Amino acid sequence: MPAPWSKSAPKSDRRQQWKALKAKYATTISLKTVEVGLGKALDEHQKQVDAILKLDVTALKAETFAPVVASAKAMQTLAAGLAPKVKANADYTAFLAELKKDALWWAKTAQDFKQTKGDVSSHNQDQVGNALRGAQDMKDHGATLDALLKGADKKAKGYAPNEYVVKYILASAKLRPQLAKLTVLAKNPTGNFKLITELFSDADEAIKAVRLQALYVRGLNRTDLPAKVNFQQVVAAADAVANGADAIRHGVVRLRSK
């Protein structure tokens, strides 16, 4: 199984971009000016990138990142030296900036992995993945349920939501910012492993509250909502929110029990 962070790794093959760039400006910028060894550095870096991306997540260790980080640093150093010579050319400047971003990405990813001490095992990744999917379900279906319940007063004059609807809306509003943060952190679950587990811990009571109120909403009678409100959608969304909370709870509990 590939590492989760591999999905956000720099995708472009900079070697081809470098060749195209030199060819494009060959008549205006001397090759002697730009030939600083960057081509060989890009070849070596791509070799190291391909090598680490092929590894199964279980084979990764902190020291596994050393070759790709070293090649990225060498690439960045040459790019930094070339930058003043081509600063008047926007394309060259943009390209060299992308190389710097690539190098910084690999350095940060390696550091993040090191900080987790390689403890993000396949078991832990599976459990965090399950919990994050549950959080995404709570966020998506929660938005649907919020819209249905908040819009209910527009469906009938004189409608007053009962206490369960009110309590769900309040609990959902409290949890929503934390779910949004988890969505961002989920883009790099390995690198953000510690932050994700801490956020799940901090949000534990809010998640429980939303789950409880969603179950109450799921148990509403048809007559508790205006006739024009799609009752089946309310029930389905409430059920999905509760199931998402269960997925979080099971994932986090199993993670802590490891």
Legacy VTK file of the C-alpha trace (Angstrom):
# vtk DataFile Version 3.0
C-alpha trace
ASCII
DATASET POLYDATA
POINTS 258 float
0.000 0.000 0.000
1.473 3.387 -0.984
1.955 6.024 1.702
-0.994 8.460 1.994
1.320 11.445 1.544
2.371 10.127 -1.868
-0.899 11.475 -3.305
0.194 15.038 -2.587
3.813 14.595 -3.718
4.966 16.915 -6.545
3.712 15.282 -9.753
5.488 17.138 -12.538
8.559 15.693 -14.226
10.800 18.741 -13.974
13.337 17.232 -16.383
11.022 17.637 -19.344
10.092 21.153 -18.279
13.777 22.057 -18.000
14.551 20.812 -21.511
11.566 22.656 -22.958
12.523 25.856 -21.173
16.093 25.828 -22.467
14.907 25.132 -25.981
12.332 27.922 -25.851
14.895 30.577 -24.939
17.962 29.139 -26.638
18.270 32.163 -28.934
17.984 34.746 -26.169
19.665 33.113 -23.181
22.984 31.358 -23.745
23.118 27.714 -22.733
26.447 28.511 -21.065
24.516 30.746 -18.720
21.981 28.130 -17.647
24.051 24.960 -17.824
25.058 24.813 -14.161
24.566 21.084 -13.660
20.858 21.393 -12.998
19.962 18.819 -15.639
21.966 16.089 -13.908
20.562 17.149 -10.555
17.013 16.823 -11.887
17.799 13.359 -13.265
19.098 12.240 -9.884
16.179 13.769 -8.014
13.597 12.119 -10.248
15.388 8.810 -9.749
15.092 9.176 -5.973
11.461 10.325 -6.189
10.517 7.291 -8.292
12.325 5.003 -5.854
10.589 6.220 -2.708
7.157 6.382 -4.293
7.426 2.711 -5.261
7.925 1.629 -1.653
5.127 0.121 0.363
4.195 2.226 3.362
5.335 -0.554 5.703
8.882 -0.317 4.281
9.275 3.373 5.077
11.607 4.542 7.816
12.909 7.992 8.710
16.232 7.291 6.993
14.414 6.195 3.812
13.863 9.863 2.998
17.566 10.788 3.124
18.377 10.201 -0.597
15.370 12.121 -1.936
15.861 14.968 0.525
19.545 15.180 -0.435
18.776 15.224 -4.156
16.086 17.853 -3.594
18.516 20.019 -1.657
21.157 19.721 -4.399
18.542 20.691 -6.987
17.423 23.655 -4.882
21.000 24.869 -4.359
21.715 24.908 -8.104
18.400 26.615 -8.779
19.189 29.311 -6.218
22.552 29.942 -7.875
20.980 30.226 -11.311
18.118 32.494 -10.257
20.051 35.833 -10.351
21.305 35.086 -13.865
17.817 34.668 -15.317
15.798 36.963 -13.040
14.642 39.014 -16.035
12.900 35.970 -17.537
9.524 35.216 -15.975
9.381 31.603 -17.177
12.795 30.723 -15.778
11.988 32.485 -12.522
8.701 30.615 -12.155
10.340 27.287 -12.925
13.097 27.795 -10.355
10.478 28.795 -7.785
8.671 25.487 -8.418
11.910 23.593 -7.816
12.261 25.341 -4.482
8.706 24.392 -3.554
9.382 20.755 -4.500
12.507 20.674 -2.347
10.719 22.230 0.623
7.858 19.723 0.247
10.220 16.759 0.487
12.083 18.279 3.429
8.834 18.910 5.314
7.403 15.478 4.518
10.577 13.819 5.770
10.500 15.920 8.941
6.830 15.164 9.543
7.496 11.459 9.153
10.448 11.674 11.527
8.347 13.432 14.140
5.897 10.560 14.096
8.953 8.310 14.608
7.671 6.018 11.884
4.899 4.968 14.215
2.260 5.561 11.584
1.904 1.867 10.929
-0.493 0.367 8.437
-2.831 -0.338 11.374
-2.735 3.287 12.502
-3.177 4.558 8.966
-6.194 2.327 8.443
-7.840 3.516 11.655
-7.118 7.181 11.020
-8.361 6.715 7.462
-11.624 5.219 8.746
-12.038 8.050 11.239
-11.336 10.692 8.591
-13.896 9.149 6.248
-16.381 9.285 9.105
-15.548 12.950 9.648
-16.067 13.652 5.952
-19.455 11.918 6.083
-20.426 13.985 9.122
-19.367 17.148 7.326
-21.117 16.387 4.016
-24.338 14.852 5.331
-24.373 17.308 8.215
-24.454 20.166 5.713
-27.428 18.511 3.997
-29.268 17.971 7.272
-28.547 21.519 8.425
-29.996 22.915 5.204
-33.134 20.780 5.474
-33.796 21.667 9.101
-32.911 25.332 8.840
-35.071 25.687 5.760
-38.065 24.042 7.376
-39.447 27.332 8.695
-39.730 28.553 5.112
-41.935 25.623 4.209
-44.825 26.490 6.522
-46.033 29.604 8.299
-46.037 29.398 12.067
-43.713 26.394 12.170
-41.638 26.178 15.353
-38.892 23.523 15.496
-39.018 21.163 18.440
-36.204 20.904 20.970
-34.389 18.076 19.151
-34.113 20.060 15.935
-32.854 23.106 17.831
-30.315 21.087 19.802
-29.030 19.362 16.665
-28.523 22.670 14.835
-26.624 24.126 17.809
-24.439 21.018 18.236
-23.726 20.886 14.515
-22.649 24.545 14.430
-20.199 23.910 17.279
-18.599 20.917 15.548
-18.490 22.331 12.008
-15.168 24.269 12.360
-13.387 21.176 13.685
-14.660 19.047 10.798
-13.397 21.695 8.395
-9.928 21.518 9.980
-9.926 17.727 9.700
-10.757 17.994 6.004
-7.643 20.118 5.469
-5.405 17.874 7.592
-6.699 14.786 5.754
-4.784 15.878 2.648
-1.605 14.617 4.342
-2.723 12.105 7.001
0.770 10.748 7.670
2.444 14.116 8.024
-0.476 15.459 10.063
-0.973 12.265 12.057
-0.339 13.854 15.447
-2.490 16.903 14.718
-5.329 14.708 13.456
-5.368 12.462 16.535
-5.193 15.517 18.817
-8.074 17.162 16.980
-10.208 14.026 17.199
-9.515 13.986 20.937
-10.445 17.656 21.323
-13.621 17.190 19.284
-14.706 14.017 21.067
-17.500 15.575 23.138
-18.774 17.646 20.215
-18.874 14.552 17.997
-20.822 12.640 20.643
-23.269 15.514 21.004
-23.939 15.719 17.279
-24.359 11.934 17.077
-26.902 11.953 19.905
-28.921 14.801 18.445
-28.792 13.254 14.969
-30.298 10.079 16.407
-33.083 12.130 17.975
-33.726 13.847 14.645
-33.777 10.472 12.907
-36.496 9.419 15.346
-38.763 12.371 14.626
-42.292 11.751 13.444
-43.387 12.963 10.047
-45.694 15.446 11.737
-42.788 17.060 13.583
-41.715 18.795 10.359
-43.652 20.813 7.778
-45.328 18.691 5.129
-43.217 20.202 2.347
-39.943 19.166 3.981
-38.522 16.001 2.438
-38.791 13.779 5.493
-36.962 10.836 3.915
-33.968 13.038 3.159
-33.943 14.260 6.761
-33.962 10.711 8.091
-31.298 9.544 5.630
-29.001 12.494 6.368
-29.412 12.119 10.124
-28.635 8.423 9.835
-25.496 9.152 7.786
-24.300 11.737 10.319
-24.712 9.234 13.166
-22.929 6.528 11.180
-20.083 8.948 10.462
-19.719 9.606 14.178
-19.646 5.847 14.825
-16.885 5.451 12.219
-14.843 8.117 13.991
-15.388 6.519 17.390
-14.466 3.019 16.220
-11.401 4.231 14.328
-10.061 6.335 17.182
-10.796 3.718 19.849
-8.959 1.026 17.903
-6.100 3.432 17.289
-5.747 4.138 21.009
-5.939 0.440 21.847
-3.039 -0.453 19.554
LINES 1 259
258 0 1 2 3 4 5 6 7 8 9 10 11 12 13 14 15 16 17 18 19 20 21 22 23 24 25 26 27 28 29 30 31 32 33 34 35 36 37 38 39 40 41 42 43 44 45 46 47 48 49 50 51 52 53 54 55 56 57 58 59 60 61 62 63 64 65 66 67 68 69 70 71 72 73 74 75 76 77 78 79 80 81 82 83 84 85 86 87 88 89 90 91 92 93 94 95 96 97 98 99 100 101 102 103 104 105 106 107 108 109 110 111 112 113 114 115 116 117 118 119 120 121 122 123 124 125 126 127 128 129 130 131 132 133 134 135 136 137 138 139 140 141 142 143 144 145 146 147 148 149 150 151 152 153 154 155 156 157 158 159 160 161 162 163 164 165 166 167 168 169 170 171 172 173 174 175 176 177 178 179 180 181 182 183 184 185 186 187 188 189 190 191 192 193 194 195 196 197 198 199 200 201 202 203 204 205 206 207 208 209 210 211 212 213 214 215 216 217 218 219 220 221 222 223 224 225 226 227 228 229 230 231 232 233 234 235 236 237 238 239 240 241 242 243 244 245 246 247 248 249 250 251 252 253 254 255 256 257
